[in-house]
Amino acid sequence: MRKLRAACIAGCLMMSSLVTAHAAPPSYYPAEYSQIIEASKKESGLTVYSNIALFNWDPIIAAFRQEYPWIKVEATDLNANEVFERYYADQGAKTHSADILLSAAPLAWLEFLPKNMIEPYQSPEIPHVPAWSVPKPGVYTVSTDPFVLAYNKLLLPEADWPKSMQDIVDVVGKQPAEFDRRLGTYAPNASAFTQAIFWGIVKLRGETAYGWFDKIGPMSDVYRTAGPIVEKITSGEYVIGYLVSSQAVLGLFSDPNREKLIGWALPKDGTVINMRNMAITKTAASPNSAKLMIDFLLSKKGQTAVGKGGLVSFRADVDDPAAMPGGLTYDRMVQQVGEANVSRVALDPEMITGLPKIAPRLEAAFQKK
């Protein structure tokens, strides 16, 4: 009985140490930050509605739990618009909801922000991240994921491996019959997510972009998600995919056989970068845990974990090669293609009136002939 009691006491002490132990915050955090940490211990976990896959979350949650082992994190894998739709439904039903929203749908964010539903939390990481990564008070960037070109190396001669959108147009123009129905991309008006991609390239290149789509759009099959495009490039049904999520492409290269088969590039005449944004909700049941997660995701440790999860980090001080999918960070992308050839899809109010104007033009470009 004494042995059992001693074991119980030892177990309780061990659990107590796990709850109380945590890494010290960076030296530039305010002294009162300890109050947020202590308050989080009284909360019952953290819920994040997000549109990144659970495998992207795995290294993030593991690293976060090393800092704050008492916080249980539950994250969803929803589509970009569904993050908001689910939150709205929760509010209507007055049920437990998300502490943090994380989504790559800028138009949905622009519609959400005027509703005054986010907590304008000021992170101590703000001076240490790019100004553009904090688009609105309380709204922060999680990752900067590019849309890339992907192609089947075995079907396309090396001399024709594309490095730009114009390269695709030129290669297809030589033998159009060989490429008809063998190109894949997103449907430009399928969702707020896909609209943002095409908004980014049209805003950067204007009529030049329309010219590209007029030529290769009618030969392309279009999708709401990138998975089918990448699978059909792998199988040889498609030769080239363009404006394809880097997540879907770079995630393949853990398999060396895929790396031998699939090539990819940042389009040097227009790399669209997806700005995944996040914010704490005003209805957060665990607001202190949410603040800790926001600050962690913005920190060097957090951005390193973001990179290890297959997303592209934007902090200049992320230096772990394992945190650079495809060798990429935001700064490395800019070095490769040049600042003038980067289009960050931000929370641009012009999208609200601009998207309806470009939608018919894009729809027409992708009509089958």
C-alpha positions, 0 to 999 in steps of 0.5 A: 500500500505504501509503495502504491501511495509513493508511486501515486505521489511520484506520478502526481509530482511528475504531472505537476512538473509538466504543467508548470515547466515551460521554456522561457519566452524571448528576452524581448517579451514584456515582463508581464507576459508571464501572466498570459502563461499562467492564465493559460494553465486555467484554460481547457485547451485550444481550438483552431479552425484552419485550412492546413492539413493535419500533417502540416500541423504535426511538427507545429503542435509538437514544438508548441507542446514543448513550450507549453505542455499543458495546452492541448491543441485541436486543429481542423483541416477545412477548406479556406472558406469553410473556416469562416462558414463553420465559425458563423454557424457556431455563432448562430447556434451559440456553441463552442467554437474556435479560439483562432481562425487560420485561412488562406481566403483573402476575400473571406477575411475582407468580409469577416473583418468588418463584423468586429469578431477578432481580438486585436491582440498586439503580439510582441513579435511584431517588431521582428516580422515583416510589416506586410505580414501584419496586414490588419491589427490582430491579423497575422501571417502564418506562411507564404506558400507559392504557386508553382509550375510542375511537370513530368520529366519523362514526358517533357524533354529537358530543354522544354522544362518550364521556368515561367508561364511564358515558357509553358505558352511557348512549349505548348504553341510548338505542338498544341495537339500534344498538350490539349487536355494534358495541362492542369490548374485551378478553376479560376472562379471555383472558390475565394481561394482560387480566385485569390490565386488568379487575382494575384497573377492578373494584378501583377501582369495584367493583359499579359496574364490574360494572354497566357490564359487565352492560349493555354486555358482552353487546353487545361483541365481545371480543379478546385484542389491541387491533388488531382492535378499532381496525381495526373502529372505523376501518372503521365495523364498530364504533362504540366500543371501551373499555378499549383500549390507548393504544398501539393508538389513539394510534399511529394519529394519525401519519396525519391521516386517521385522526385525523379519523375516530377520537376517544379519551378517558381515561375520567374515571370510571376510567382503568386504567394499565398498569405495564410492569415490567422487571428484570435476570435473575440469569442475565444474560450481560451484567449490566453492559450490563443495568444501563446499560439499566435506568438509562437507561430510568429517566432523563430521557433514557430516559423521553423516548425511551420517550415518543417510542416511543409509550409514556407516561412517568412522570417529572415532568421529561419536557418534550419535546412529541414525547415525549408521545403524545396529549399524555400523561405520567403527571402529565398523565393525573392532571391530566385525570381526578384521582388518585381516578379512576386505577387503576395496575395494580401488582404487587398480591399480592391478585391471586393470590387475587382474580382467580379470584374476579372471573373468573366474574363477569366471564365472566358479564357478557360472555355473549351474550344 
